[in-house]
Amino acid sequence: MISGSAKTFHYKNDLRRLTAMIGAALVLFGAVLLAIVAYAGWSANRTAIVRERQLVENALDQSVSQVLDQQKAIAFWDDAVIAAQKRPLDLEWLETNFGVYFHETYGHDEVIIIDSQNRPIYANVNGELSDAATAYAQHREVLDQIVAEARQGSGNNSLRRRDRAFVESQGNYSALLGASFGRWAGHIMSVDGEPAVVAALSIVPNLDPHLLQGEPHLLLSVVKIDDAFMAQVGSSLLIPDLTLSQTPMRSNGALSEAFAADDGSAMGYLNWTPRKPGRTLLLFILPLVALGVMGAGWLTWLMINRLKRASGDLADREAQSRHQALHDALSGLPNRHHFVERLQECLDGLVQTRNNGRVVVAYIDVDRFKDVNDTMGHAAGDTLIMGVASRLQKSLSREDFLSRFGGDEFAVLREASSPEAAEELAERLRKAFEESFDVYGQHIKMTASIGIAMSPDHGMSPQELMRHADIALYQGKNQGRDRAMVFCAEMAAEVEQRREVEVDLHAALEARTLKLHYQPLVSCADGRITGVEALLRWSHPTKGDISPAVFVPIAEEAGMMPALGAFVLERAFEEAKRWPELEVSINLSPVQFRHVDLVELLEDLLKKYAIDPSRIVLEVTEGVLMESTDRNRQILDQVRSLGFKIALDDFGTGYSSLRYLCDFRFDKIKIDRAFVTGIHERKRAMTIIQSVVTLGRGLGMEIVAEGVETEAEASVMRLVGVTELQGFFFSQAVPPEKVSGLLGAFERAKDETKPASVADLRTQRRN
């Protein structure tokens, strides 16, 4: 008696064998059926191609016979025999009845007549009467072969015969006048490297055979196989896109067949889109049959294995879902959630064992990863991320736990026994970026900023360690990137200070307690103040004056620059009405171009304050121009069309300043203070400034020298032709209520013999 387990085992084996047999039968049947349908479709398409190629060849043969038939219209004529044998030749008659007739009526490109001694006596090339000897000599190699065949009365074995249709049509004529009267030859040959129909036909009488004296003259025609010729052939075959080209056609669905002249030389490729009678079988019937076979097999397999697979599928889905929940889809590395879980486990183990071990957390950020995305596309960025992940995995030990947090951020977890493990980990991570990364064939050198925190020194929770590692990373980026920083308490204090500055700046902006100060621009021509530059100032109620170098970067990181820039513009417009005779310069940041509708804002301010836009000078730096040249050029053109002036600030600090002078229209160029400081002691800097002044003046721009701090620097700037001067030598930036006094002081100084003496200027600064 068979036990239950044995029955179950036997049943499973039978079911397995039955499943295998059914599957094999379905596969075999499906494969045979698909092969039959595919072969039928392929065979139908191939047969159609062969047939169409034969039709094209037959049509070309017919073209040769057609040219001979066209020649026969004149060559088999008593008057043609008389005219050809007449001496001297009646060129006018020959031109009218041979050259003009064949060129205009049938499109023959060349018409040549040779006498019984094979000497050319008449030629018409492209519809123009030509020298017969020259016309024949240009194609002698080809024409000699055709003439020899026509004289012999039989085909040259080395050339393919194409005049069979003409031969058949001449049977009755030869029987009437004798076989010796009508001789001909017609072939497709290479003429000047291009295919052409070349035909030769005897000029013989059609009524009176006695008119012929000796060997008959021969009429030669050359008809080039050009686009019009091929279009006519294609039209007769209902193949509208039949063409002849030197190279195979690469377009989808087109067929290119090699085409050779009758002497075997390659003439290019015949191209056309073949009819595909098997297309329906291949594109519709075959997929349907394939779907039917697969559907039948799938249903059979599903019914037999459904119960057996249910539990396995459930377990697989559960494992897959957990893996997806804990891993990054792009790199396959553990994600942030998985990293936090693992870090918590390590910290719990550290507490339980109560040893002197360490848990090291390294936060990694790829420097300037956004530049790769912006310049090469997000696909290249993804490739780079996978390359970084692979490089980090190879650089770390097997015990280290690598995770991707998203974007260009990675994290590493290491359990160590000593504090030195942090330095060793940092060194491994730095070495991972020593070699360049291959992204779509380009070798890209990347760096990374690394922040490190250790437990228990820097916290005993995942949140603390990760926050402190992030602070250290931020500190590394602030110090120039491409470095590893270990967290310390001073970093946290600095971050807290920056956060306080950010909060206070936001409050000051809402309360509109920020102020603008104005630094004068002095004319080199008469020493008068011609304009002022608006500079943002912040006097904190408890911290005192805070430099823009401190709070502007914080505003950029906090996303406050659009609002801050709008505030500066509106306050400058409002206060500019106090000095209707002065230009007011306002700095524009790159962020204003990216996030603010600058043109609309300027239009609203013009309407609100009714100020002359030509008095407002908007200063931009090369950073604005480098980000999106086409878009920013359009914005600058719109701003200029409103009547504003545009100045290029800090000129000379970028690598492509001269190119911007050509690409963008500026009203002013402001030379950076780095070129002005100590100019009287640096001949090279003076030469550079002279060149800039000459170039700017030539382009119709005013030149402003920034950072003038001494009388010597001011004198040199006037000497080289600078238009305006700006700097502490004349005045620091002053509140708006002191601008009028400053104007008065400069007016009084102008009335003296030497404009704006050092003593006067120092007095102005004290006031």
VOGU-3710 file (C-alpha; in Angstrom, 3 decimals, decimal comma):
1> misgsaktfh> 0,000/0,000/0,000  1,357/3,340/-1,013  1,604/5,888/1,814  0,132/9,404/1,581  3,541/11,054/1,365  4,551/8,665/-1,411  1,353/9,463/-3,269  1,987/13,150/-2,890  5,540/12,718/-4,123  4,353/10,593/-7,050
11> ykndlrrlta> 1,628/13,102/-7,861  4,101/15,969/-7,824  6,432/14,086/-10,137  3,592/13,306/-12,549  2,437/16,909/-12,450  5,976/18,087/-13,058  6,360/15,686/-16,012  2,961/16,655/-17,415  3,848/20,348/-17,098  7,155/19,760/-18,808
21> migaalvlfg> 5,533/17,805/-21,666  2,796/20,372/-22,202  5,330/23,179/-22,077  7,648/21,445/-24,532  4,749/20,732/-26,917  3,556/24,339/-26,741  7,058/25,653/-27,312  7,624/23,338/-30,269  4,233/24,057/-31,824  4,599/27,794/-31,267
31> avllaivaya> 8,125/27,848/-32,677  7,071/25,941/-35,819  4,030/28,151/-36,333  6,014/31,351/-35,832  8,742/30,102/-38,152  6,200/29,325/-40,887  4,542/32,746/-40,627  7,896/34,552/-40,454  9,271/32,628/-43,425  6,149/33,297/-45,445
41> gwsanrtaiv> 6,401/37,038/-44,752  10,140/37,161/-45,405  9,802/35,098/-48,585  7,026/37,328/-49,909  9,102/40,455/-49,247  12,215/38,939/-50,813  10,323/37,777/-53,899  8,847/41,255/-54,305  12,311/42,813/-54,054  13,759/40,436/-56,665
51> rerqlvenal> 10,830/41,110/-58,957  11,094/44,885/-58,571  14,838/44,756/-59,217  14,156/42,804/-62,407  11,508/45,331/-63,407  13,975/48,166/-62,879  16,599/46,375/-64,976  14,035/45,685/-67,695  12,980/49,324/-67,636  16,608/50,400/-68,070
61> dqsvsqvldq> 16,933/47,962/-70,984  13,787/49,444/-72,471  15,337/52,896/-72,064  18,267/51,844/-74,239  15,907/50,485/-76,891  13,832/53,645/-76,569  16,868/55,837/-77,324  17,565/53,697/-80,423  13,930/54,066/-81,475  14,239/57,818/-81,046
71> qkaiafwdda> 17,372/57,836/-83,235  15,602/55,771/-85,883  13,055/58,569/-86,390  15,755/60,583/-88,227  18,578/58,130/-88,956  16,400/55,818/-91,115  15,538/58,547/-93,626  16,612/59,233/-97,191  17,094/62,979/-96,538  19,340/62,226/-93,542
81> viaaqkrpld> 21,570/60,015/-95,748  21,825/62,710/-98,393  22,610/65,444/-95,825  25,208/63,345/-94,012  27,042/62,447/-97,246  26,829/65,919/-98,737  30,049/67,896/-99,114  30,421/70,441/-97,856  28,157/69,638/-94,922  24,933/71,509/-94,507
91> lewletnfgv> 25,453/72,206/-90,780  22,242/74,194/-90,529  20,196/71,229/-91,756  22,062/68,803/-89,480  21,673/71,129/-86,494  17,951/71,508/-87,074  17,115/67,873/-87,821  19,641/66,128/-85,568  21,040/68,326/-82,780  18,089/70,560/-81,938
101> yfhetyghde> 15,512/67,887/-82,683  17,011/65,186/-80,447  17,957/67,579/-77,633  14,652/69,404/-77,407  12,347/66,529/-78,310  13,956/63,623/-76,471  16,483/65,299/-74,139  19,640/63,805/-75,689  22,610/65,469/-74,000  25,087/64,845/-76,824
111> viiidsqnrp> 24,474/64,109/-80,538  27,480/63,165/-82,707  27,682/61,988/-86,360  30,716/60,090/-87,672  31,392/59,200/-91,294  32,210/55,843/-92,857  35,831/56,216/-91,707  34,676/56,821/-88,114  35,666/60,459/-88,285  33,403/62,854/-86,344
121> iyanvngels> 31,812/65,380/-88,706  29,080/66,918/-86,554  28,347/67,352/-82,821  25,742/69,023/-80,629  26,486/69,098/-76,877  23,756/70,161/-74,448  21,787/71,806/-77,264  24,719/73,824/-78,623  26,593/73,234/-81,882  30,097/72,040/-80,899
131> daatayaqhr> 33,355/70,977/-82,466  32,830/67,356/-83,547  36,413/66,178/-83,016  36,577/67,683/-79,519  33,182/66,301/-78,479  34,114/62,817/-79,671  37,580/62,949/-78,075  36,129/63,752/-74,652  34,443/60,338/-74,513  36,569/58,419/-77,032
141> evldqivaea> 37,134/55,386/-74,816  33,391/54,819/-74,433  32,331/55,840/-77,931  34,971/53,658/-79,608  33,444/50,574/-77,980  29,928/51,497/-79,150  31,112/52,340/-82,691  33,076/49,087/-82,965  30,030/47,060/-81,982  27,773/48,964/-84,405
151> rqgsgnnslr> 30,223/48,492/-87,278  30,614/44,779/-86,607  26,873/44,261/-86,504  27,081/41,962/-83,465  27,382/42,535/-79,756  30,688/42,945/-78,000  31,012/39,961/-75,671  32,450/42,140/-72,932  29,377/44,401/-72,794  25,957/43,447/-71,574
161> rrdrafvesq> 23,235/43,407/-74,267  20,349/45,797/-73,626  18,855/46,332/-77,107  16,839/43,118/-77,438  13,515/44,969/-77,699  14,954/47,137/-80,483  16,357/44,074/-82,263  12,935/42,434/-82,282  11,250/45,581/-83,582  13,721/45,807/-86,518
171> gnysallgas> 12,971/42,341/-87,920  10,562/43,558/-90,567  12,765/46,490/-91,568  15,842/44,276/-92,009  13,837/41,821/-94,099  12,779/44,668/-96,372  16,089/46,474/-96,950  18,661/43,839/-96,010  20,422/43,108/-92,768  23,441/45,145/-93,725
181> fgrwaghims> 21,553/48,408/-93,742  20,527/48,717/-90,145  23,336/48,364/-87,616  23,257/49,635/-84,087  24,580/49,340/-80,579  23,150/50,576/-77,279  24,536/50,334/-73,766  24,609/51,958/-70,343  28,150/53,226/-69,873  30,137/55,493/-67,582
191> vdgepavvaa> 30,453/58,954/-69,136  32,480/61,441/-67,090  32,015/59,176/-64,084  28,214/59,234/-64,388  25,906/56,621/-65,912  24,469/57,377/-69,345  22,724/55,620/-72,222  25,134/55,611/-75,187  23,589/54,512/-78,523  24,888/54,262/-82,102
201> lsivpnldph> 22,676/53,781/-85,184  23,460/53,627/-88,893  22,133/56,522/-90,994  20,474/54,592/-93,837  17,713/55,290/-96,383  14,183/54,167/-95,715  13,033/54,079/-99,375  15,897/54,186/-101,880  18,815/51,945/-100,800  20,899/53,203/-103,699
211> llqgephlll> 21,389/56,557/-101,987  23,885/54,991/-99,614  27,490/55,359/-100,781  29,817/52,922/-99,052  29,638/52,339/-95,339  26,831/54,267/-93,652  27,454/57,147/-91,301  26,702/56,540/-87,615  24,515/58,631/-85,351  25,758/58,641/-81,723
221> svvkiddafm> 23,632/59,794/-78,793  24,533/60,234/-75,121  21,613/60,485/-72,680  22,673/60,964/-69,071  20,871/58,946/-66,436  20,033/61,819/-64,074  17,255/62,406/-61,541  14,712/63,244/-64,248  15,650/60,077/-66,162  15,233/57,921/-63,040
231> aqvgssllip> 11,973/59,668/-62,157  10,595/58,796/-65,591  11,682/55,163/-65,203  10,210/55,033/-61,676  6,947/56,547/-62,877  6,588/53,876/-65,539  7,070/51,183/-62,879  4,879/52,886/-60,231  7,982/53,334/-58,082  7,838/57,098/-57,370
241> dltlsqtpmr> 10,997/57,274/-55,210  13,380/55,438/-57,558  16,769/57,218/-57,481  20,389/56,587/-58,369  23,066/57,680/-55,850  26,790/57,218/-55,307  26,317/55,831/-51,786  23,696/53,506/-50,320  20,629/55,222/-48,898  20,395/54,926/-45,117
251> sngalseafa> 16,771/55,925/-44,633  14,483/53,494/-42,866  12,740/51,054/-45,194  14,710/52,043/-48,314  16,508/49,437/-50,412  19,866/50,092/-52,082  21,022/47,746/-54,851  24,412/48,020/-56,518  24,186/49,249/-60,115  26,901/48,622/-62,694
261> addgsamgyl> 27,475/49,848/-66,235  27,451/47,350/-69,097  31,220/47,011/-68,902  30,981/46,026/-65,216  32,164/49,306/-63,671  30,290/50,403/-60,542  27,858/53,249/-61,143  26,417/53,631/-57,627  23,235/52,315/-56,097  19,625/52,080/-57,203
271> nwtprkpgrt> 17,432/53,202/-54,295  13,744/52,758/-53,810  11,228/51,763/-51,182  10,164/48,234/-52,110  6,678/46,955/-51,751  6,402/44,556/-48,859  3,538/42,150/-49,371  4,722/40,184/-46,340  4,475/43,261/-44,114  1,015/42,315/-42,893
281> lllfilplva> 2,231/38,846/-41,979  5,306/40,141/-40,157  3,797/43,173/-38,432  0,317/41,978/-37,594  -0,223/38,255/-38,078  3,138/37,200/-36,597  2,760/39,261/-33,388  -0,816/38,028/-32,988  0,299/34,434/-33,443  3,168/35,014/-31,021
291> lgvmgagwlt> 0,802/36,553/-28,490  -1,591/33,669/-28,951  1,139/31,089/-28,422  2,532/32,936/-25,413  -0,944/33,481/-24,021  -1,818/29,825/-24,339  1,447/28,779/-22,743  1,122/31,338/-19,986  -2,448/30,339/-19,152  -1,505/26,656/-19,091
301> wlminrlkra> 1,508/27,305/-16,930  -0,511/29,604/-14,656  -3,285/27,096/-14,059  -0,920/24,249/-13,232  1,464/26,214/-11,028  -0,818/28,795/-9,453  -1,175/27,095/-6,095  2,450/26,003/-5,958  3,721/29,513/-6,691  1,375/31,456/-4,460
311> sgdladreaq> 3,346/31,118/-1,254  6,702/31,583/-3,011  5,505/34,708/-4,795  4,256/36,171/-1,567  7,631/35,638/0,119  9,473/37,040/-2,894  7,289/40,141/-2,985  7,811/40,720/0,681  11,598/40,444/0,322  11,584/42,676/-2,756
321> srhqalhdal> 9,428/45,317/-1,099  11,684/45,401/1,927  14,747/45,652/-0,291  13,219/48,539/-2,238  12,235/50,261/0,982  15,800/50,060/2,265  17,819/50,643/-0,925  18,361/53,404/-3,439  16,868/52,632/-6,858  19,714/54,196/-8,895
331> sglpnrhhfv> 22,859/52,990/-7,136  21,492/49,927/-5,362  23,059/51,155/-2,104  21,208/51,262/1,219  19,124/54,423/1,569  18,780/56,925/4,421  16,171/54,856/6,274  18,375/51,760/6,149  21,389/53,801/7,263  19,518/55,177/10,288
341> erlqecldgl> 18,409/51,665/11,258  21,954/50,344/11,026  23,360/53,334/12,912  20,844/52,841/15,708  21,851/49,181/15,967  25,537/50,143/16,246  24,820/52,775/18,901  22,700/50,323/20,885  25,526/47,802/20,733  27,977/50,454/21,900
351> vqtrnngrvv> 25,818/51,161/24,963  25,334/47,499/25,795  29,002/46,510/25,538  30,199/49,636/27,430  33,611/49,466/25,822  35,831/52,211/24,416  34,671/51,689/20,845  33,643/54,387/18,436  30,929/54,747/15,826  32,109/57,012/13,002
361> vayidvdrfk> 29,652/58,675/10,619  30,989/60,321/7,440  28,731/62,569/5,372  29,910/62,940/1,712  28,732/65,554/-0,790  30,045/65,605/-4,386  31,312/69,116/-5,153  29,707/70,994/-8,056  27,583/68,036/-9,067  24,925/70,480/-10,285
371> dvndtmghaa> 27,341/71,717/-12,965  27,457/68,212/-14,481  23,670/67,993/-14,516  23,335/71,454/-16,079  25,997/71,008/-18,755  25,723/67,307/-19,649  22,162/66,429/-18,652  20,570/64,361/-15,893  21,458/61,075/-17,591  25,141/61,996/-17,314
381> gdtlimgvas> 24,538/62,973/-13,688  23,036/59,556/-12,973  26,016/57,880/-14,629  28,367/59,928/-12,472  26,450/59,002/-9,303  26,737/55,300/-10,147  30,453/55,782/-10,803  30,921/57,503/-7,435  28,992/54,737/-5,669  31,138/52,072/-7,307
391> rlqkslsred> 34,364/53,938/-6,499  33,372/54,386/-2,845  32,487/50,707/-2,491  35,905/49,706/-3,787  37,694/52,170/-1,500  35,990/51,128/1,726  36,537/47,978/3,749  33,964/45,214/3,891  32,954/46,230/7,425  32,050/49,786/6,398
401> flsrfggdef> 28,400/50,519/5,648  27,906/52,779/2,605  24,594/54,481/1,915  23,188/56,969/-0,586  20,964/59,629/0,907  19,816/61,004/-2,453  21,105/63,470/-5,047  24,872/63,710/-4,675  24,959/62,838/-0,952  26,419/59,651/0,503
411> avlreasspe> 27,074/58,482/4,073  29,455/55,919/5,559  29,158/54,135/8,884  32,191/52,557/10,524  32,630/50,832/13,857  36,116/51,491/15,222  38,152/51,068/18,353  40,062/54,365/18,329  39,545/58,034/17,332  42,202/57,637/14,617
421> aaeelaerlr> 39,652/55,671/12,601  38,026/58,951/11,524  41,226/60,193/9,879  41,824/56,830/8,218  38,258/56,820/6,856  38,633/60,379/5,580  41,837/59,423/3,757  40,123/56,473/2,063  37,261/58,673/0,935  39,584/61,354/-0,450
431> kafeesfdvy> 41,542/58,766/-2,440  38,299/57,583/-4,039  38,149/60,920/-5,898  41,803/61,126/-6,958  41,154/59,607/-10,382  38,732/61,156/-12,851  35,363/59,607/-13,677  34,451/58,386/-17,162  31,069/59,866/-18,133  30,005/59,212/-21,716
441> gqhikmtasi> 33,612/59,128/-22,864  34,598/62,317/-21,026  37,057/62,181/-18,134  35,627/64,394/-15,400  37,667/65,325/-12,352  35,392/65,528/-9,312  36,042/66,333/-5,671  34,008/65,799/-2,528  33,445/67,574/0,764  33,330/65,263/3,783
451> giamspdhgm> 31,928/65,892/7,243  32,709/63,422/10,069  31,184/62,922/13,507  31,955/60,239/16,112  30,017/58,669/18,913  30,124/59,052/21,864  32,133/62,275/21,475  29,603/64,039/19,238  26,338/62,427/20,266  24,662/59,147/21,080
461> spqelmrhad> 21,678/59,278/18,729  21,484/58,937/14,950  19,943/62,404/14,696  22,767/64,052/16,630  25,560/62,295/14,760  24,063/62,952/11,334  23,364/66,612/12,151  26,893/67,152/13,434  28,399/65,385/10,403  26,280/67,643/8,210
471> ialyqgknqg> 27,571/70,724/10,063  31,161/69,556/9,512  30,391/69,003/5,836  28,955/72,506/5,572  32,074/73,911/7,186  34,248/72,078/4,630  32,271/73,557/1,752  32,621/77,051/3,204  36,397/76,598/3,351  36,698/75,869/-0,343
481> rdramvfcae> 35,386/72,297/-0,793  37,546/69,223/-1,518  38,347/68,600/2,136  37,331/66,472/5,115  36,306/68,122/8,391  35,758/66,493/11,784  33,008/68,072/13,845  33,883/70,292/16,778  31,824/72,473/19,117  32,976/75,683/17,420
491> maaeveqrre> 31,303/74,554/14,190  27,960/74,191/15,908  28,350/77,669/17,411  29,113/79,121/13,977  26,074/77,422/12,448  23,929/78,773/15,268  25,302/82,263/14,653  24,519/82,009/10,954  21,016/80,842/11,798  20,556/83,850/14,099
501> vevdlhaale> 21,796/86,186/11,371  19,371/84,594/8,910  16,407/85,003/11,272  17,331/88,602/12,116  17,919/89,452/8,448  14,498/88,095/7,556  12,950/90,242/10,290  14,916/93,323/9,177  13,779/92,820/5,595  10,141/92,518/6,641
511> artlklhyqp> 10,458/95,603/8,861  12,348/97,417/6,064  15,031/98,579/8,495  17,847/97,905/6,034  19,447/101,037/4,629  21,189/102,120/1,440  24,374/104,181/1,480  25,720/105,871/-1,619  29,321/106,150/-2,819  29,998/108,919/-5,371
521> lvscadgrit> 31,393/108,516/-8,876  33,600/111,481/-9,779  34,082/112,732/-13,336  37,687/112,851/-14,519  36,813/115,739/-16,812  35,731/118,353/-14,262  35,944/116,737/-10,808  32,169/116,838/-10,274  30,070/114,007/-8,866  28,162/112,547/-11,799
531> gveallrwsh> 26,572/109,580/-10,054  26,331/107,441/-6,937  26,327/103,693/-6,352  23,710/102,258/-3,988  25,267/99,918/-1,406  23,190/97,900/1,084  23,922/98,400/4,797  22,543/96,673/7,912  22,854/98,149/11,357  21,825/95,391/13,783
541> ptkgdispav> 20,253/96,661/17,027  22,526/94,480/19,210  25,350/93,251/16,953  26,083/96,626/15,363  26,955/97,066/11,713  27,046/93,726/9,845  29,039/93,665/6,608  27,306/92,687/3,358  30,109/90,146/2,934  28,590/88,369/5,952
551> fvpiaeeagm> 24,836/88,607/5,445  24,587/88,466/1,618  25,961/84,873/1,348  23,573/83,874/4,145  20,704/85,473/2,225  21,712/83,580/-0,935  21,721/80,227/0,878  18,410/80,991/2,591  16,708/81,932/-0,697  16,165/85,554/0,393
561> mpalgafvle> 18,013/87,209/-2,506  14,934/87,819/-4,702  13,203/89,728/-1,906  16,436/91,474/-0,884  17,150/92,520/-4,491  13,603/93,858/-4,929  13,987/95,876/-1,716  17,245/97,459/-2,917  15,727/98,375/-6,291  12,643/99,994/-4,799
571> rafeeakrwp> 14,566/101,912/-2,093  17,109/103,154/-4,680  14,304/104,329/-7,017  12,604/106,111/-4,134  15,755/107,902/-2,942  17,046/108,681/-6,443  14,327/111,335/-6,784  16,315/113,465/-4,310  19,139/113,972/-6,821  17,616/114,483/-10,278
581> elevsinlsp> 21,003/115,458/-11,740  22,808/112,250/-10,703  22,926/108,729/-12,089  22,191/105,997/-9,525  23,960/102,649/-9,938  22,317/99,500/-8,538  23,888/96,041/-8,388  21,907/93,079/-9,754  22,664/89,566/-8,536  22,476/86,382/-10,639
591> vqfrhvdlve> 19,646/85,180/-8,393  17,458/88,081/-9,548  17,790/86,819/-13,121  16,830/83,281/-12,128  13,935/83,829/-9,723  12,467/87,275/-10,322  10,596/88,712/-13,257  13,107/91,547/-13,423  11,596/93,340/-16,415  8,118/93,415/-14,900
601> lledllkkya> 9,521/94,649/-11,570  11,411/97,493/-13,266  8,328/98,494/-15,258  6,273/98,668/-12,038  8,924/100,793/-10,298  9,071/103,215/-13,233  5,298/103,693/-13,073  5,308/104,039/-9,276  8,151/106,570/-8,933  8,006/108,298/-12,364
611> idpsrivlev> 11,790/108,421/-12,630  13,840/108,878/-15,801  15,202/105,352/-16,538  18,312/106,788/-18,209  19,479/107,909/-14,721  19,473/104,315/-13,427  22,584/102,218/-14,128  22,076/98,506/-13,473  25,386/96,787/-12,712  25,863/93,107/-13,549
621> tegvlmestd> 28,837/90,803/-13,054  30,198/88,063/-15,270  28,429/85,558/-13,014  25,118/86,751/-14,473  26,365/86,402/-18,038  27,880/82,937/-17,589  24,734/81,226/-16,309  22,400/81,393/-19,318  23,788/83,588/-22,043  20,829/83,536/-24,455
631> rnrqildqvr> 18,224/84,105/-21,764  20,193/86,817/-19,989  20,964/88,581/-23,263  17,235/88,724/-23,909  16,565/90,110/-20,412  19,317/92,718/-20,738  17,969/93,772/-24,138  14,492/94,196/-22,621  15,927/96,218/-19,740  17,839/98,403/-22,176
641> slgfkialdd> 14,681/98,917/-24,249  13,032/100,385/-21,135  15,731/103,092/-21,138  18,019/101,826/-18,361  21,807/101,811/-18,666  23,814/98,619/-18,174  27,276/98,434/-16,591  29,652/95,462/-16,415  30,945/95,386/-12,836  34,288/93,995/-11,578
651> fgtgysslry> 35,675/93,820/-15,107  38,864/91,767/-15,431  38,183/89,256/-12,664  36,702/86,608/-14,972  38,341/84,507/-17,637  36,224/85,677/-20,559  35,532/89,360/-20,019  36,541/90,429/-23,538  34,074/87,991/-25,075  31,268/89,560/-23,038
661> lcdfrfdkik> 32,131/92,991/-24,407  31,435/91,620/-27,882  28,369/89,535/-26,975  26,551/92,082/-24,780  25,916/95,804/-25,084  27,102/97,825/-22,085  27,044/101,531/-21,347  29,811/101,348/-18,747  32,718/99,131/-17,746  33,838/99,192/-14,118
671> idrafvtgih> 37,488/98,130/-13,778  38,007/95,997/-10,692  40,000/97,460/-7,796  42,577/94,668/-8,175  43,908/96,474/-11,261  43,706/99,936/-9,712  45,472/99,395/-6,381  49,123/100,411/-6,691  48,734/101,084/-10,408  51,510/103,718/-10,402
681> erkramtiiq> 53,990/100,984/-9,407  52,854/98,258/-11,829  53,549/98,910/-15,488  51,861/95,682/-16,641  48,597/96,568/-14,929  48,747/100,042/-16,482  49,192/98,520/-19,934  46,158/96,280/-19,374  43,992/99,191/-18,243  45,082/101,299/-21,216
691> svvtlgrglg> 44,007/98,455/-23,508  40,649/98,144/-21,743  40,075/101,897/-21,964  40,915/101,924/-25,669  38,629/98,955/-26,340  35,769/100,321/-24,217  35,958/103,772/-25,744  36,036/102,225/-29,203  32,797/100,386/-28,381  31,189/103,594/-27,105
701> meivaegvet> 31,366/102,732/-23,393  32,307/104,836/-20,368  35,121/103,485/-18,163  34,874/103,608/-14,348  37,846/102,802/-12,085  36,837/101,267/-8,733  38,829/101,239/-5,511  40,777/104,491/-5,989  42,409/105,147/-2,606  45,347/107,454/-3,308
711> eaeasvmrlv> 45,988/110,634/-5,263  48,599/108,777/-7,341  46,040/106,170/-8,395  43,537/108,886/-9,300  46,134/110,737/-11,378  47,146/107,609/-13,278  43,507/106,756/-13,997  42,904/110,231/-15,417  46,058/109,913/-17,476  45,042/106,631/-19,171
721> gvtelqgfff> 41,638/108,040/-20,136  39,230/106,650/-17,511  35,871/108,449/-17,537  34,884/108,265/-13,846  36,579/107,413/-10,536  35,181/105,753/-7,420  36,830/104,922/-4,123  37,716/105,903/-0,566  40,071/108,603/-1,867  36,977/110,633/-2,701
731> sqavppekvs> 34,470/109,360/-0,167  33,128/106,307/1,559  29,503/105,358/1,045  27,333/107,869/2,933  23,684/107,838/4,011  21,248/109,477/1,541  20,813/112,565/3,717  24,556/113,366/3,375  24,714/113,103/-0,412  23,617/116,703/-0,932
741> gllgaferak> 26,402/117,971/1,350  28,896/115,850/-0,522  27,718/117,366/-3,811  28,200/120,846/-2,407  31,726/120,096/-1,202  32,738/118,845/-4,642  31,182/121,894/-6,303  33,258/124,174/-4,104  36,402/122,155/-4,822  35,701/122,401/-8,572
751> detkpasvad> 35,857/126,190/-8,453  39,459/126,094/-7,217  42,488/125,906/-9,530  43,193/122,211/-8,848  39,985/120,204/-8,745  39,378/118,068/-5,702  42,705/118,412/-3,886  43,765/115,808/-1,374  43,008/118,140/1,563  39,526/118,897/0,228
761> lrtqrrn> 38,756/115,244/-0,267  39,939/114,266/3,190  37,801/117,068/4,629  34,820/115,754/2,663  35,315/112,266/4,086  35,429/113,641/7,662  32,208/115,554/7,053
//
